[in-house]
Amino acid sequence: MKNYNSIIIGSGLGGLIAGATLALWGKKVIVLEQHYIAGGCATAFKRKDYLMEVGLHEIDGLHETDPKRPILELLGVFEEVEFLKVPEFYHLKKQNFQCTLHHGAEAKEKLIADFPDSKAEIERFFKLINRLYAEMRRLPRSKWLNILLYPLMPFLIPTIIKTSTMNVGKWLDANIKNEALKNVLTANLGYYTDDPYNLSLMYFLMAQGSYLNGGGNFVKGGSQSLSNYLVRFIEKRGGQVLTGKFVEEILVENNQAVGVSYRDTFNSSAAKQSLYADTVVANAAQPIVAQMLPEPYRSKLVQKVAPLELASSLLTIYLGFNTDLKKLGVNHYSTIIQGQNDYKLKDVKADSQGDWAQKSFTFVNYGMVDAQLAPEGKTVGVICAIDYLKEWEGLSEAEYQQKKEKVAQLFLARLEAEFPTILEYLEYYEVATAKTIKRYTLNPQGTPYGYVQSVKQTYPKRDMLTTSPLKNLYFASAWAPSGGGYSGAIYSGFMTANKMKTQVKWRNYAPSTLTDERCVKLLAKDLIADNTILLTFEKPKGLEYKAGQYAVLHLDNPRYTALDMPLRPLSMVSHPKDDTLQFAMRLSDSSFKKSVVAMAIGDTATIFAPMGNFTLKGKNKRIVFLASGIGITPVLPMLKTLVQQQFAGEVVVFYSNKTEASAAFHSDLQHSTLANYTYLPVFTATQKRLNTDFLKEHLHTLTDCEYYIVGTHSFTKAMQELLLNEKVPAAFIFKDDFGSAS
């Protein structure tokens, strides 16, 4: 039985804009998102004091004539979401050459001042942008009017026709002689593609023109603020957004999409469910959507999109600095650093695919605006470069992590060459690759951009190339006609909803809300050690997990939100057979931790679980736990499992804390009933830290044990290196690194 006007698969910006627009028009909408956070690439994550922006450097335009503006105004976005104008488009550095590309009228004036011999060429470039925009505004909105006027199009829109059949590289080579000027005009090409000779001139001029005419903008508080607003917008109008729900099938009856079947993304023991609706909107990559369809629709979509070329991906290094970077001379929002001395336009593709030590990259200093991503006196930055999934395929987990670290060090060294001493202030860094993007978005080849905007794959051809094979199935994403990027997703979501408004025979449905059984009440809150709290929740119905696994705890109504996310990955302290679910954490002044302290009994949180592979392996008779601080939490249920298994082998727990008073579960660990058990607490305020000699003193030989390491990143890394140096086989070392990017 149908209960919805539209089911939206995915909560990227395209899906949220489509859902919000339909909800505004009175349609009953439900959004199903496979990740535990809504927003797709418009999200954030918390590390130490820093709120890391996942994907947004700057969103173009938002000026009065920007086509996005009326869409965002319609949805009331500007009333609650603040957009910050960045100081300039970008600054290009290339060894002995540098140049700043500005916004607005200043852009052309400054370029002419920097390249006086190229004045006519610069004016030609800007005139072409302005003519293209003028013709875009004249395009008829009616499909039938388009058909009637089709024979006259070469006369009505000659610039659109011309630029849609030419690539960027070809036009620039024919119209601009100065290679340095070409570099300046295309330095941010990675926003769109990896090759100017495979990028539609029309697409490039529209996107670049929006930046040049309207400027770049950052969402205050990060792009997650925009996604959160759209979620609230949908929910306030009777819709629902469920995260952690993975759609497996699109249901078809009488050659029409009528619903979906989905499961819990994390809890494999949860039952599969089905929902029915007038329409289904796929905010997902079309190759992924094809796998959700039954035959013959699957084959139709596969055959349609298989020849289409995918865009490149990105490597991002997220950086947290404990200073204001302006003090170190980082005076631009976006600094693009090109590596090769004789870099020319024809070298862009080779540069994108080349050596990491020479590859061009962008460094964004979010501290140039009031981004609200870090406390006062600290700064979030990112290094970003073109990447490809093939760079990371075929590697073991250890090889993958080693390569990420090697690449990070190459880029960090190059950053410090440009800004001396900057690494002295680097407090945190984390690398995300094409593989990371694929993990979180499921996008083929880990591309955030969908299909490349080549001449063959851009408007008007793209509309036909990406049409749905099925009635009442629609696409709203970077893989749809308008393409990738935040603007492309916004256009796609709105245009899809607008098309549906007239095409669909809508029905009226009674208001209703699906019960989310992962939403549970807080039962108890106890201090169990210095600055350490134990939370006891109802156990979600049907939750099954293994000792050592973790969950994401999402506070449903956090009291504090500044510089934080309302969620944390936390090991489950309770045993899988317990009737309740428990988490322990150290307290801090973060908004999340303050919200936890402020929770009242009966307040709710949503549990996404189970996750992680930090579980008992049973490979050896001697089991050793190496834990520090609150990292002890997964060890408790693992010890209980060994007791229940009547494990007779030797079990040794090394537990490092600063003091006895700060050692959570110290008493529980002292009184385990395991037959062959040794508990060795280490209090570093009065004792030496865990080291090789201490381990050898109590274990005698190190190579015949199975090790489980859990604690801070530095503790885990140090213990792993210690064991490997002592010739312990890597196959016998297990780390809990939950919550880290792949």
LUMTI-592153 format. One record per residue (C-alpha): x, z, y; residue in three letters. Coordinates in steps of 0.1 Angstrom, whole numbers, plus 2048, in hexadecimal, padded with zeros to 3 digits. Each point is the difference from the previous one (the first is absolute). Layout:
# residues N
XZYAla;...
# end
This chain:
# residues 742
800800800Met;80E7F6822Lys;80681D818Asn;8167F081BTyr;8007E3817Asn;8267FC7FBSer;81B80E7EAIle;8237FC810Ile;81E7FF7E9Ile;81D80F814Gly;804813820Ser;81A7EC813Gly;7F77F6823Leu;7EE7E17F5Gly;7E98157E9Gly;7FB81C819Leu;7F77E881DIle;7E87ED7E9Ala;7F18207F4Gly;7FD80F823Ala;7F07E080EThr;7E77FF7E4Leu;7F8825804Ala;7FB7FA825Leu;7E67E67F8Trp;7ED8187EAGly;80E7F67DELys;8068197E5Lys;8257FE7F7Val;8188117E7Ile;8257FB801Val;8158057E0Leu;825805805Glu;8198037E4Gln;819814814His;7F982480ATyr;8037F7825Ile;7EA7E7813Ala;8117E6816Gly;8157E97EAGly;81F7F9815Cys;7F081281EAla;80A8227F3Thr;81A81C804Ala;81281A7EBPhe;80F822809Lys;8258087FAArg;80F82080ELys;7F6802825Asp;7F97DB802Tyr;7E07EB7FCLeu;80E7DF7F3Met;7ED7E180BGlu;7FC7E97E1Val;7FC7DE80FGly;7F97FD825Leu;81C7F6818His;7E97F281BGlu;7DE7F0800Ile;7FD7E2817Asp;7E97FA81EGly;7E2816806Leu;7FE7F1823His;7DF7F480FGlu;8017DD7F0Thr;80D80C7DEAsp;7E67F67E5Pro;8068227EFLys;7F581381EArg;7DA7FA7FDPro;8028087DBIle;810822806Leu;7E980681EGlu;7E17F97EALeu;80C81A7E8Leu;80881A81BGly;8258017F7Val;80D804823Phe;7EA81F806Glu;8138147E6Glu;8207EE7F8Val;81B7FD81AGlu;8177E2801Phe;822804812Leu;8107E2811Lys;8247FC7F4Val;8197FA81CPro;80A7DC7F6Glu;7FC7E87E4Phe;8238047F1Tyr;825802808His;8177E87EDLeu;82480B7F9Lys;8197E87F0Lys;82480C804Gln;80B7F2821Asn;7DD7F580APhe;7E0813809Gln;7DF7F8810Cys;7DE812806Thr;7E07ED7FBLeu;7E580F817His;7DA7FF802His;7E87EE817Gly;80C7EB81EAla;8218127FFGlu;8087F17DEAla;8037DC80ELys;81180B820Glu;81B8157EFLys;8067E57E6Leu;8067E681BIle;817819812Ala;8148047DFAsp;7FF7DB7F8Phe;7FE7ED821Pro;80C7DF7F0Asp;7E28027E9Ser;7E580581ALys;7EC7E17F7Ala;8028087DBGlu;7F4824806Ile;7E37F4815Glu;7F67E67E6Arg;7FF81C7E5Phe;7E9816815Phe;7EA7E380BLys;7FB7F77DBLeu;7F58247F8Ile;7E87FF81DAsn;7F17DF7F7Arg;7FC80B7DCLeu;7ED82080BTyr;7EA7EC817Ala;7F67E87E4Glu;7FA81D7E8Met;7E780F818Arg;7EE7DE802Arg;7FC7FD7DALeu;7DB7FF7F6Pro;7F681F7EDArg;7E47EF7EDSer;8097F07DFLys;7E87E3805Trp;80C7FA824Leu;8237FE7F1Asn;7F57E67E8Ile;7EE7EB81BLeu;81E801817Leu;81A7FA7E5Tyr;8067DB80APro;80780B823Leu;81881D7F7Met;8217ED808Pro;7F37FB823Phe;7F0823805Leu;81C8157F0Ile;8207EA7FFPro;81781E802Thr;7F08117E3Ile;8027E07ECIle;8247FA809Lys;80D8237FBThr;7EE8047DFSer;8137E37F1Thr;82380B80BMet;81781C7F6Asn;812817819Val;8237F57F8Gly;7F87DB805Lys;7F0806822Trp;81B81680DLeu;81C7E97F5Asp;7EE7E3811Ala;7F8813820Asn;81B81B806Ile;8257F87FFLys;80F823806Asn;8048117DEGlu;802823811Ala;7DE7F9810Leu;7F17F67DFLys;80D8217F1Asn;7F181481CVal;7DE7EF7FCLeu;7FF8057DAThr;8148207FCAla;7E18127F2Asn;7F87E57E7Leu;80081A7E5Gly;7DE80B80ETyr;7F27E07F0Tyr;8187EF7E7Thr;8247FB7F5Asp;8037DB80AAsp;7F87EF821Pro;7FF7DE7EETyr;7E480D7EAAsn;7EB81081BLeu;7E37EF811Ser;8077FB825Leu;7DC807808Met;8008217EFTyr;82180A80FPhe;7F57F7824Leu;7DF8137FCMet;81181F7F3Ala;81E7FF817Gln;7EA7F681DGly;7EB81F7FBSer;81F816802Tyr;80D7EE81FLeu;7DF7FF812Asn;7F28227F7Gly;81E8147F5Gly;8068157E2Gly;7EE8207F8Asn;80581E7EAPhe;7E38177F4Val;80682380CLys;8048177E2Gly;8087E27EAGly;7EA7E47F1Ser;7F181B7E9Gln;7EC80B81FSer;7EF7DD801Leu;7F98007DBSer;7F2824801Asn;7E97F681DTyr;7F27E27EDLeu;7F98177E2Val;7ED818816Arg;7ED7E4810Phe;7F47F47DEIle;7F78237F4Glu;7ED808820Lys;7EA7E27F9Arg;7F78097DDGly;81C7EF7EEGly;81A8107E9Gln;8257FB7FBVal;80E80C7DELeu;8258007FBThr;8128027DEGly;7E67E77F1Lys;80E7E27EEPhe;7E97E27FCVal;8057EF7DFGlu;7E47E67FFGlu;7E97ED818Ile;7DE7FD7EFLeu;7EF7DE800Val;7DC7F77F9Glu;7F07DE805Asn;8207F2810Asn;80081C81AGln;81681E806Ala;7E981E7FBVal;81781E7FDGly;8208107F2Val;80C8167E4Ser;81B81980ATyr;81381E7F3Arg;81381D80EAsp;8237F380AThr;81281F7F3Phe;7E98127E7Asn;8007E97E2Ser;7E88177EDSer;7E57FB81BAla;7E37E97F6Ala;7FE7DD80DLys;7E37FA818Gln;7ED7E380FSer;7EF7FA822Leu;7E97E380ATyr;7FC7F0822Ala;7F47E1813Asp;8247F6806Thr;8248087F7Val;81C7FE819Val;8237FE7F2Ala;81A80F817Asn;81B7F97E6Ala;8187E47F8Ala;7EE7E37F1Gln;8167FE7E1Pro;7F68247F9Ile;7DB7F9807Val;8027E37E7Ala;8098197E4Gln;7E0813808Met;7E97E27FBLeu;7F17F47DFPro;8057DC7F5Glu;7FB7E580CPro;80480F823Tyr;8218107F8Arg;8107DE7F6Ser;7F07EF81FLys;810819818Leu;8218007EDVal;8027DA801Gln;7F7800825Lys;81A81980BVal;81C7FB7E7Ala;8117E3814Pro;800815820Leu;82180D80CGlu;803826806Leu;81080E81FAla;8208157FFSer;8008267FFSer;81181B814Leu;81A81B7FALeu;7FB81F816Thr;81681E806Ile;7EC81D80FTyr;816816816Leu;7FB82280FGly;81980A81CPhe;80382380EAsn;8057F3824Thr;7F17E981AAsp;8117DF7F9Leu;7FF7F6824Lys;81C819805Lys;8157EB7E8Leu;7FA7E0813Gly;7E37F37EBVal;7EC7F481EAsn;7EA7E57F0His;7E28047EATyr;8097E47E8Ser;8257F57FDThr;8067E27EAIle;8247FE7F3Ile;80C7DE7F3Gln;81E8027EAGly;8117DE801Gln;8157F481DAsn;7F57DC7FEAsp;7DC8077F8Tyr;7EA7E2806Lys;7DB7F97F9Leu;8097ED7E0Lys;81281F7F3Asp;7E1816801Val;7F57F97DCLys;8238067F2Ala;80481F815Asp;7DF80E7F2Ser;80C7FA7DCGln;824809807Gly;81781E7FDAsp;7F282180BTrp;820807813Ala;7F97E2817Gln;7DA7FC7FFLys;7EE803821Ser;7EB81F805Phe;7E9811819Thr;80482380CPhe;7E181080FVal;803820816Asn;7DD80E800Tyr;80D81A819Gly;7FD7E681CMet;7DB807801Val;7EC8207FBAsp;7FB7F67DCAla;7F88247F4Gln;8147FB7E0Leu;81981C805Ala;803821812Pro;80F800823Glu;8257FA7FFGly;7FE7ED7E0Lys;7FA7DB7F9Thr;7F37EA7E4Val;8107DE7FCGly;8017E47E6Val;8187E57F5Ile;7ED7E27F3Cys;80D7DF7F0Ala;7F27E47EBIle;7FF8087DBAsp;7F57F07DFTyr;7F48107E0Leu;8197ED7ECLys;81B816810Glu;7F381E7EDTrp;7F47F27DFGlu;8118067DFGly;81182080CLeu;7FD8227EESer;7F381D815Glu;82380D805Ala;80D7DD80AGlu;7E37FB817Tyr;807821812Gln;8257F9802Gln;7FA7DE80FLys;7E780E81ALys;81A81A80AGlu;81B7E5803Lys;7EA7EA815Val;7F781E816Ala;824809806Gln;8087DC80ALeu;7E47FF81APhe;80882380DLeu;8247F7805Ala;7F67E1813Arg;7E8815815Leu;81B818809Glu;8177E380AAla;7E67F781AGlu;7F882480APhe;81F8167FAPro;7F98247F4Thr;7DB7F87F8Ile;80580B7DCLeu;80B82280BGlu;7DC806809Tyr;7F07F17E1Leu;7EC81B7EFGlu;7ED7EC7E6Tyr;7FE7DC7F3Tyr;7EC7EF7E5Glu;8017DC7F3Val;7E17EB7F8Ala;8057DE7F0Thr;7EA7E37F5Ala;7FC8137E0Lys;7F281E814Thr;7E77EA812Ile;7F57F17DELys;7FC8237F2Arg;7E980D81CTyr;7ED7E0808Thr;8027ED7DFLeu;8087E0814Asn;8117E57ECPro;8257FE808Gln;7FC81F816Gly;7F77EB81EThr;7EB81081BPro;7F97DE810Tyr;7ED7EE7E4Gly;8067DA800Tyr;81B7F2816Val;7F27F0820Gln;80F7DE7F9Ser;7F27DF80EVal;7F07FA7DELys;7F18237FEGln;7F4807824Thr;7DF7F9812Tyr;7EC7EB7FBPro;80D7FA7DCLys;8038257F8Arg;7DA805802Asp;7FA7E77E4Met;81E80D7ECLeu;7F48237FFThr;7DA7FC7FBThr;7EE8157E7Ser;7F77F17DEPro;7E08147FELeu;7E1806815Lys;7FF822811Asn;8258077FBLeu;813800820Tyr;82580580APhe;80C81581DAla;825805800Ser;8227F2808Ala;7F97E77E4Trp;7E27F2812Ala;7FF7E481BPro;80E81481DSer;81E80C7EEGly;81781E800Gly;80981B81AGly;7E9819810Tyr;7F07E6816Ser;7FA7E87E3Gly;7F081C7ECAla;7E980A81DIle;7F57DC806Tyr;7FA7FC7DASer;7EB81F7FDGly;7EA7F781EPhe;7FC7DB7F8Met;7F78087DCThr;7E581980BAla;7F37E781AAsn;7FE7E57E5Lys;7ED8177E9Met;7E880A81BLys;7EF7DE7FFThr;8087F47DCGln;7F381E7ECVal;7DD8097F8Lys;802825808Trp;7EA81B7F0Arg;7F982380CAsn;80D81D7EDTyr;7F9825802Ala;81C81680DPro;8158107E5Ser;82380D7FAThr;8148007DFLeu;80A8227F5Thr;8268037FFAsp;8088187E4Glu;82480280CArg;7F481381ECys;8038257F7Val;7FD823810Lys;81C818808Leu;7FB81F7EBLeu;81D81680AAla;81E802816Lys;81D8187F9Asp;82380880ELeu;8178017E1Ile;822802811Ala;8107FF822Asp;7EF7E4814Asn;7F07F27E0Thr;7DC7FB7F9Ile;7EC7F97DFLeu;7E07EC803Leu;7E68017E4Thr;7E67E5800Phe;7E47F67E9Glu;80C7E87E6Lys;7F27DD805Pro;7E87F67E5Lys;8117EB7E5Gly;82480580DLeu;8197FE7E5Glu;826802806Tyr;82180B7F0Lys;81481E80AAla;8197F681BGly;7EB7E5810Gln;7F5801824Tyr;7E27F9816Ala;7FA7F5824Val;7EC81C811Leu;7EC7F181DHis;7EF819817Leu;7DD7F3808Asp;7FD811822Asn;82380A80DPro;7FF81681FArg;8217F380CTyr;80B7DC800Thr;81D7FB819Ala;81F7EE7F2Leu;7F38027DDAsp;7EB7F27E4Met;7E48167F0Pro;8107FD7DDLeu;81E8097EBArg;80D7F87DDPro;8028217EELeu;80980A7DDSer;7E38107EDMet;8098247F8Val;7E38057E9Ser;8027F67DCHis;7EB7E27F5Pro;7EA8177EBLys;7F881881DAsp;7DD80080FAsp;80D7FE823Thr;81A7EC813Leu;81D811812Gln;81A7F5819Phe;81C814811Ala;8127F7820Met;81880E81AArg;7EF805822Leu;80C7F0820Ser;7F47F7822Asp;7F57DC7F5Ser;7DC7F8807Ser;7F97FC7DBPhe;80E8237F7Lys;7EE81081ELys;7E07EF7F5Ser;80580F7DDVal;80482380EVal;7E17FB815Ala;7EB7F57E2Met;7E38177F6Ala;7F58077DDIle;7E77E47F8Gly;8117E6816Asp;8067E07EDThr;81C7E97F8Ala;8027E07EBThr;8187FE7E3Ile;8117E07F6Phe;80F8057DEAla;8137FF7E9Pro;8207EF80CMet;8248007F5Gly;8158007E0Asn;811821804Phe;7F480D7DEThr;81080E7E1Leu;8117E57ECLys;80A8127E0Gly;8207EE7FBLys;81681F7FBAsn;7FF8237F2Lys;81081081FArg;7EB7FD81FIle;80F809822Val;7EC803821Phe;8137FE820Leu;7E980981DAla;80380B824Ser;7E7810817Gly;7DC7F57FDIle;80C7E57E8Gly;7F98197E4Ile;7DB7F7800Thr;7FF7E67E5Pro;8178167EAVal;7E581A7FCLeu;7E77EA7EDPro;81C7F07ECMet;80B8227F3Leu;7DC8087F7Lys;7FE7DF7ECThr;82080A7EDLeu;7F18227F8Val;7E07EF7F3Gln;8167E87EBGln;81281F7F3Gln;8217EF80APhe;81C8117EEAla;81D7EF811Gly;81580E81CGlu;7F07FF823Val;81480A81FVal;7F2802823Val;8197FF81EPhe;7EC80981FTyr;8117FF822Ser;7F281281FAsn;80F81081ELys;7F28227F8Thr;7EC8117E4Glu;7E3804819Ala;7FE7DB805Ser;7FF7F87DAAla;7DD7F57F8Ala;7F48097DDPhe;81F8167FAHis;7ED8197ECSer;7EE7E57EAAsp;8227F17F9Leu;80F8217F6Gln;7E58067E6His;7FD7DF7ECSer;7F78057DCThr;8157E37F3Leu;8158097E2Ala;8227F480CAsn;7FD803826Tyr;81980981CThr;7F7803825Tyr;81C7FF819Leu;7F6804824Pro;81A7F881AVal;7FC810823Phe;8177ED817Thr;80081A81CAla;8158167E9Thr;80C7E97E4Gln;8127DF7FDLys;7EA7E17FEArg;7FA7EF7DFLeu;8207EE7F5Asn;8127F27E2Thr;8118217F7Asp;7E0813801Phe;7EE7E77EALeu;81D8007E7Lys;801826800Glu;7DD8027F3His;7FC7DF7EDLeu;8237FC7F3His;7FD7DB7F8Thr;7EB7EB818Leu;7FD7DF7EDThr;7E780B7E6Asp;7E480B817Cys;7E17F080FGlu;7FF806825Tyr;7E2802818Tyr;80A801824Ile;7E880881CVal;80580C824Gly;80A7F1821Thr;80E7DD801His;82380E807Ser;7FE8197E4Phe;7F37E67E7Thr;81B7E780ALys;81C81A7FDAla;7F580D7DEMet;7FD7DC7F3Gln;8237F780CGlu;80E8207F1Leu;7F17F87DELeu;80B7DC800Leu;82380B80AAsn;8008167E1Glu;7F77E27EALys;7DD80B7FAVal;7ED7E07F5Pro;7E97F381BAla;7E47FD7E6Ala;8008267FDPhe;7FB806826Ile;7DD80080EPhe;7F8805825Lys;7E0807812Asp;8007EA81FAsp;7DB7FF805Phe;7F37F1821Gly;81F7EA806Ser;7FD7DB807Ala;8087E97E3Ser;
# end
